[in-house]
Amino acid sequence: MSWYEFRPYVPVAQRRRQAQQELKKLKKKGQSVAPVTVEGRTIAKSFWGKSWCDNLERYSDYANRLPRGRTYVRNGSVVDLQIAKAEVLAFVAGSELYKIKIGIAPVKPSRWKSICQDCAGSIDSLVELLQGRLAKGVMDRVCREGDGLFPSPDEIKLSCSCPDWADMCKHVAAALYGVGARLDQNPQLLFVLRGVDEGDLLAGSGEGMSLSKAAPSAANVLDDSDVAALFGLEMADTIGSKASDGPSHASKASKSGGASEKKASAKKTKTKVKSATASLRAMSGKVGTRVDAPARRQASRATKRDHPVS
C-alpha cells in the first residue's frame, strides 16, 4: 500500500485488542503502562482538566483535528500516557499502535516570576490551588492566554509515528486531550509538565524561593489534631486524657480492661490519622501541607464538638 493511500477502516474493538497485544510486549520489557479512561462523553471534569482542554480549543491551529482526537480519547484509544517535565509520551491505538511524543517548553523563569508576583498573598493553601477553588481573579491569572501557565502552539512540538502528514494528527489530538483527563486525577502534573514548583505561588513562600527551600509557617501546616478533626477521627492523646479523668474509685479489673480497650482503639486511630495525613500530603506533593484559616477553625470546632470539656 502506498504511503499516501488511505488505510482500510479497523473497528475500535479490533484496534484496542491489537494495541493490548503490543502493550503486553512492552510490559514484558519492564515498561509501565497508564491508559486514559474517560467515562461518558465528558473528557475532563475538574478545573485544571477543563482548563487544559479549553486552552487547546482556543487556538485555530488545532481546530480541524481536535474533534477526531476527542472521539479517540473517549473510546479508550489512548492506551498509555506518561507525563514528565517538558514531555508527554503516549501510545494510541489506530490501524496500528502509534507512538506519540509531545514536547512542551518549560515556563520561562521571568514568566513564572510574573505569575507568582501577580498572585502574591492570594494563595495560602496548596490543596485549594490544586482543586481550583481559589478566587476567580487568581485562577484567571494563572490560566491567562499568552502569559499564563498553559502552553501556546509555538511552545508545543508534536510527533506521531503514523503516516499522516499533519503535525496535529488525530492520534496526537487524542493524547493532548488525554492530558486533560489525567489532570482530573493528578492536577500537580501540570506543574511538573511546565517545569515549575507550585509551592512558589503560596503566600509568604518568599521571592524566588520555592517551598522546598522555605520552612512553612507553623500556623499554616496541618498537624495530627487538624487531620483528626477534618476526617472525624479521635486522637490517641484525647482518648488518653479522657481515661485519666475517669473516676478514681473504679475497680482495678475494670481499669485494666478499659485501658487495654483504649490502647487498642488509640492504635487504630493513629493508623487512620497517618493514612489521612498521607492522603492530604499526596494531594499537594509536599511534606508540609498548608491550609487556610477557615479550615483550621473548622478543625478546631470539630474537635471541641466531639470532645467537650467536662
Secondary structure, DSSP 8 states (H G I E B T S, - for coil): --TTS------HHHHHHHHHHHHHHHHHTT---------SS-S--SHHHHHHHHHHHT-GGGTTTHHHHHHHHHTT-EEEEEEETTEEEEEEESSSEEEEEEEE----HHHHHHHHHHTTTT---HHHHHHT-S-HHHHHHHT-TTTSSS--GGGEEEEESSS--SSS-HHHHHHHHHHHHHHHH-THHHHHHTT--GGGGSTTS-TT--TTTS---GGGB--HHHHHHHTT---HHHHHHHHHTS-TTS-HHHHHHHHHHHHHHHHHHHHHHHHHHHHHHHHHT-SS-B--HHHHHHHHHHHHHHS---
